[in-house]
Amino acid sequence: MGNQRISEPAGRCLSYGFAVLAIFHTVLYMPVYWRLVQAWQTMPQCSHGWFILPLVAWLCFQKRRYLQGCLYSMSYSGCMLTGAGLFLYLAAMVYESDSFVYLSYMISLTGITVSMFGYAALRILRVPCLFLLFMFPLPDYLYLRLTGPLKLFASNLSAQIISSAGIPVLQEGNIIQLPNLQLNVVEACSGIQSLISYIMIGCLLAYLLAGPVWKKAVLVAATVPVALVNNILRITVTGILGEFLGKPANSGFYHELLGLVIFVVGFLALAGVYLLLARLDRRPYLFSGAAKALNMGEKCL
């Protein structure tokens, strides 16, 4: 069931056949695409989904030179994967399980890729394929489990910071009562939207970052505190501005502008972590001094 290299004429015929299969796959999953478009439009935590397909297309385009060596290679086991994915899709549609629909999409798409280009192409495209996961909404049970603690965490810290600024605060759960404004930290303010967006950006930067795996892991891990601080900062600044502007600080132009500015600040923080990690190997003298000092200390002993 491994990769098989075939002649160019036969490869062209098979490529046309698999292209028809890919078109069939797209048509079959058209209801899924439509459902995703609706989610991207109506669910704030999924708004980044608009960027996923163009991003994946760009990442695949960057690998075009490596994919040329996979032309006219194929693996029949990919057909089995495609069939398993399509069977799971039909079962998921019957039982109305969105999670299994999305899983079937990934399995069948992987099977088509392996069928057309072999496992070598799948290894080359593994990261772009994994980025497709970001276009799917979180399962409801996971979303609800995350938003509750995130809302309470952001509310508690934001209320403490606002109070330390000399503004009277009365907090009851996710409600922060100020003299001129009441802040309701609802699901949209839980920070789950920025958390997913920053994780996506962090994964992209980690993919572009040259170096060992630990650097990439540090960069992805940095997205979590950046997202949490970003959300707390947004709620805190909204509360402080509400002391002077009243209700307009929590709605309309000021609210949207503040969200955009703080999101950019978070992105710049991630970019700073990326640049710091990228420059570590270029400045060995930062560590050589300490190493020499340790060596000298050992000789003295």
N, C-alpha and C positions, 0 to 999 in steps of 0.2 A: 504493500500500500504506500510505498515511498514515492518520491518524485520520479517522473519518467520524462526523459527528453525525447521529443518526437520531431519528425521532419517538418520543414517550414510549411509546405502545402497542407499537410494534415493538421498542423498546428493552427493554420488560418481557419480551416473548416471548424475545428473544435472551438476556436476563439469566437467565431460567429455563433455557434451553438450556445456557448456559455454566456455570450452577450444577450442572447434571447432570454436565457434563464435569469440574468440580472434584471432585464426589463420586466419580466414576469414578477420577480421579487419586489420591484418598486411598485408595480401596480397592485400587487396583493397587499402590500403594507401601506397603501394610500390612506386607508382610514386611520392608521397609526400616525402618519404624518399630519393629517388634519387635526387629530386630537392633540398632538404636540404643539401645533400652531396655536390652537385655542389656549393651551396651558401657558405658552409664552406670552400671550396677549393679556390674560386675565390673572395669572398668578405671579406676584412680584418676585418670589424666590426662584422662578423659572425664566425670568426675562433675559438672562444671559444665553438662553438656548438659541437665540437668533444668530449668534456668532459661531456656534459650534461647527455647522456644516462648512461654511467658508474657511474656518480655521483648519479643519481636517483636510479639506481640498488643498489648502496651501502646504500643509505638512506633507501630504502625499506627493505634491508637485516637487518639493525639495528632494524627494527620494527617487526621482525619475531615472537618474543615471544608474542607481543600484538596481532598479527594477528591470532595466534593459537586459540584464543577464538572466532574468527569469522568464523571458519570452519563450513561448512554445514548451513550457514545462507544465506538468499537471500532476494531480494526485487524485486517484479515484476515491480515496477516503473522504475527500472534500464533498463528494456527492452524498455520502452517508451523513455527514454533518448537516448539509443543506436539508436533506430529508427529515432528519431529527428536529431541526429548527422549525420547519414548516408544520410538522406534526404537533409540536408543542404550541405553535401559534394557533392552530385550529382548536386544540384543547383549551387554551387560554381564552379564546374568544367565546367558547361555549360556557365556560365557568366565569367569564367576565373578570379575569385577573389581569390587571394592567402590568403588574410586576413580571409575570410570566410572558406576557406579550412582548415586553421590552427584552427579556432574556432570549426569547425565540428570535427576535430581530438580530441580536448579536451573534447567536449561534449560526443562523442561516447565512448571514453576511460573511462570517468567517469561513463557512463551508464553500461559498461561491468563490471567495478569494483563493482558497487552497485548490479548488477544482481548476481554476483558470491559470494560476501562476505557481502553484506548489507551496510547500511549507517554507521555502526560502523567502518568498515574497511576504508570507505572513510574519516571519521574523523581522523583516525590514519594516513592515507597516504595523507592528504590534502597538507602538505608542500612539500613532494617529487613530487606530481602531479603538483603543481604550478611551481616547478623548470623546468618542461618541457617547460614552456613558453620561457625560455632563448634560446632554440634551434631554435626558429623561427626568421627570419629576421624582423627588424622593417618595418612597412608599409612605402612605398615610400614617401608619403606625410609627414609623421612624421620625417623620416630620413632627407629629404630636409629642413624641417622647423628647425631642430636642428643644422645641420652642418653649415649653413650660419652664424648665430650668434656666434657659438663656434669658427669658423675660425677667424672671425674678432676680437673677444675677446682675443684669444690667440696671434694673430698677434700684436695687440696694446700693450699688456703688455710685450710681448717678446721684441719688438722693444724698448720700454722704458728702460727695464732692460739692454739690450745690449748697448744702448746709454749711460746709467749711468756708464757703465764699461769703457767708454772712446773710444768706437769704433764708427766711423761715421756711421750713419744709415739713409737711405732714405726709408720711407714706403709709399706705395701706395696700400691701401686696404689690400689684403692678400699677397702682394709681399713685401719682406724685402730685400732691396739692401744694401749689405755690400761691403767694398773695394775689397775683394777677393772672394766673394760668393754672389749668389742671392738665397734667400730662398722663395720658392713658397709654401705657406700654403694651400695645396689642401685638398680635402675631407678626404683623409687618415690621414692627420695631424690635423684634426679638434678636435680630442680627443674623438670622439664618440665611437671608439673601446675600448679605455681604460675605458671610462665611463661605458659602458655596462659590461665589464669584472669585474670592481671593484664593481659595484652594485651586480653582481652575487656572488662575493667573500664575500661582506658584508652581503648579505642575508644568505649565508651559515654559516658565523661566528655568525650571530645573532641567527640562528637556534640552534647552538651548545652552545650559551651563556646561562647559567642559571641565572635566575633573572626575575625581572618585565619587563613588556612590554616596559617601557620608555627606559630601557637600550638597548634593541634590536632596538628601533626606532633611538636612538642616533647613534648607530653603523652603521645602514644603511644610515642615513643622512650624516655621515662622509665620505661616499664614493664619494659624489659629489665634495666637495672641494679637496679631495685627487686626484681625476681624473683631475680636472682643473689645479691644481698646477703641477701635473705630466706632463701634456702636455705642459704647459708653460715652465717648466724646460727643457724639451727635446728640444724644439725649441730654447730656449736661449743658452743652452750648445752647440747645433749644430752651432749656429751663432758664438759663441766665438771660438769654435774649427776651424770654417771655416776661421777665421782670420789668423790662423797658418798653417792649412792643405790644405786650398782651397777646391775645389770641392769634394775630397774624403770624407770630413766630412759629406757630405749630401747624400752619396750613398755608396753601398757596405758594406764591413765588419764593418767599423767604425759606420755607421748609424744603422745597425742591433744590434751591440753590445751596443751602447748607449741606444737604445730603450729597450733592455732587462734589462740593469742595472737600468734604471730609473723605469721600471715597478716593479722590485724587491724592489726598495726603497719605492715605493707606497704601495706595499704589506706589507712591514715591518711597515709602518706607520699605516695601518689598524690593523695589529697584535698588535701594541702598544696600540691602542685605545681599542681593545678587552681585553687585559691584564689589562688595567687601569679600565675598567668597571667591569671586573671579580673580582678585588681586592677591590672594594668599600665597599662591605658588610663585608669584612674581617678586615677592619681597622676602626671600629666605633669611635676610639679615635680621628680621624681627625676632627670629627664633635662634639664630646662630649665636647671638650675644649671650643669651641665657645658657645655651649649650656649652659655650666656652667657659663661662663662669663656673658651671657645674664641674667641668673637667679640671679646671684649676683648683677647685676646692678639694676634689678627690686626690690630686697630687700632693696638696699641702698636708692632707691627713696621712 
